[in-house]
Amino acid sequence: MNSTAFERSSEADRASAKYDVAIVGGAIIGSAVAFFLKRLAPAARVAVIERDRTYEFASTLRASGGARRQFSCPENIEMSNFSLPFIASADETLAVDGEPAHVEWHAGGYLFIVGPGDVDVLHRNCDAQQAHGVNAQWLDVDGLRARFPSMSVDGIAAGVLTPEDGWCDPNGLLQGLRRKARALGAAYVDDRVVAIDHDATAVRALRLASGAILRADVVVNAAGAWAREIAAMVDMPLPIAPLRRFEHYFETPTAIEPLPYVKDTARLAFRPEGRGYSGGLVDSSEARGYNFDVDHDYFERVVWPALAHRFPAFEACRCRRTWSGLYEQNELDGNPVIGNGSGRLANFHVVAGFSGHGMMHAPAAGRAIAELVVHGRFESIDLGRLGYTRIAAHAPYPERGII
Ligand SMILES: Cc1cc2nc3c(=O)[nH]c(=O)nc-3n(C[C@H](O)[C@H](O)[C@H](O)COP(=O)(O)OP(=O)(O)OC[C@H]3O[C@@H](n4cnc5c(N)ncnc54)[C@H](O)[C@@H]3O)c2cc1C
């Protein structure tokens, strides 16, 4: 499909709720796709079908807001190289009628620290990031001690600091993308997709819970942790599972130096937030499922010991709030699926499975899908290796930047 095809759309199509592109899921990924589609092909009729306009259970509203360039796969580094500056200037880019978005970007930096067993991986990752123009600074133990005096380097062999990384308000970015996409003409439909009409070669229409049928030339699956259920509607196996993760807000009375977003070998990850800190510790062995229950002992039992071990100033910290959310975990390799299936259903695109990085990569992923839909190929970043082909072939393409 190309942009002139959009311009040929007939009035008859408009009258019968026929869209050029229908996006299933209207949180941060779906809204980023809608925004970039409308920017690339202003005449395209774009519908975003979102079942809950409050986004109560959407991962986006439960995210920590971290955005970094510290990855191993060139695709992920490049997606960050585009997405982070986009987020940093999103207040202006996403302004509507002079009213800015409220993304609250904070370039506080990211710090990865590892033990002796992971030094080689960290080194390779740092080299890869630098080769892609990232300001990634290698820190040995003395360097870490000098830079972060409150940190215990017990068991730590090295670290990498990327001072231009940071964090933002995920809801601010979502609302900014959504508002701008609507201002550019995208329609948000408050409904739930319950089935997808398709034949052997193409997707034809979405069936909604209200009974409405919405025809579309292209369908994009941006349903996050629910993406597997949407894919199953067209008999497409997708190894994306909901993985519960807790996020905590905590405070400590002991004053310490300003910290970046710290990621430890124990998968402890936290950053400053207001008067305190926000973060958590991912348990990858957690049973998969749509479970939002909060284990209020988790902080005391798991997070606090790891935190106090690494930063003794947190011995006296108090957890003020814990919430749960879902990672949309790609069980094959922890990387997203971006693109369509080969040989079948060429007009059905997946953009899901970000496994904990969907907020930071939403701008690049949205632009990539827009390019694929409008031009039939990735133009800015070649994301071919993240397509559905590797899923069908059971050929993992793992990210080694998640240490
Ligand atoms: C605790 C936690 C911390 C995180 N921290 C970070 C971080 O620091 N940095 C980062 O980049 N990422 C982080 N993430 C991951 C990030 O939140 C996700 O990758 C991202 O939000 C995925 O966005 P999404 O739009 O694909 O999914 P979601 O936000 O889950 O949106 C999916 C949408 O699809 C809708 N939907 C589902 N099924 C249907 C249907 N049948 N019909 C209509 N609509 C449907 C849902 O209602 C929902 O609104 C974190 C996640 C969690 C849980």
The ligand as a Gaussian input file, in Angstrom:
#p B3LYP/6-31G(d) Opt

LIG

0 1
 C        6.028000      -2.569000      36.337000
 C        6.425000      -2.272000      34.924000
 C        7.512000      -1.437000      34.684000
 C        7.884000      -1.149000      33.371000
 N        8.935000      -0.276000      33.168000
 C        9.257000       0.068000      31.902000
 C       10.293000       1.015000      31.679000
 O       10.923000       1.521000      32.614000
 N       10.578000       1.350000      30.393000
 C        9.894000       0.802000      29.323000
 O       10.193000       1.137000      28.183000
 N        8.909000      -0.104000      29.521000
 C        8.584000      -0.477000      30.777000
 N        7.600000      -1.399000      30.981000
 C        6.990000      -2.049000      29.810000
 C        5.966000      -1.163000      29.151000
 O        5.016000      -0.754000      30.096000
 C        5.301000      -1.939000      28.018000
 O        6.274000      -2.518000      27.182000
 C        4.422000      -1.006000      27.158000
 O        3.576000      -0.245000      27.983000
 C        3.607000      -1.811000      26.161000
 O        2.681000      -0.929000      25.587000
 P        1.447000      -1.501000      24.764000
 O        0.702000      -0.325000      24.253000
 O        1.934000      -2.511000      23.791000
 O        0.621000      -2.337000      25.835000
 P       -0.472000      -1.861000      26.895000
 O       -0.084000      -0.588000      27.543000
 O       -0.749000      -3.012000      27.792000
 O       -1.720000      -1.586000      25.985000
 C       -2.426000      -2.611000      25.334000
 C       -3.811000      -2.085000      25.110000
 O       -4.545000      -3.019000      24.330000
 C       -5.878000      -2.988000      24.768000
 N       -6.539000      -4.211000      24.334000
 C       -6.189000      -5.486000      24.636000
 N       -7.028000      -6.355000      24.059000
 C       -7.939000      -5.632000      23.364000
 C       -9.056000      -5.957000      22.558000
 N       -9.429000      -7.232000      22.368000
 N       -9.764000      -4.952000      21.991000
 C       -9.405000      -3.635000      22.178000
 N       -8.349000      -3.277000      22.942000
 C       -7.615000      -4.253000      23.524000
 C       -5.759000      -2.856000      26.278000
 O       -6.959000      -2.361000      26.863000
 C       -4.576000      -1.912000      26.418000
 O       -4.964000      -0.576000      26.575000
 C        7.179000      -1.714000      32.275000
 C        6.097000      -2.554000      32.518000
 C        5.717000      -2.832000      33.827000
 C        4.550000      -3.726000      34.067000

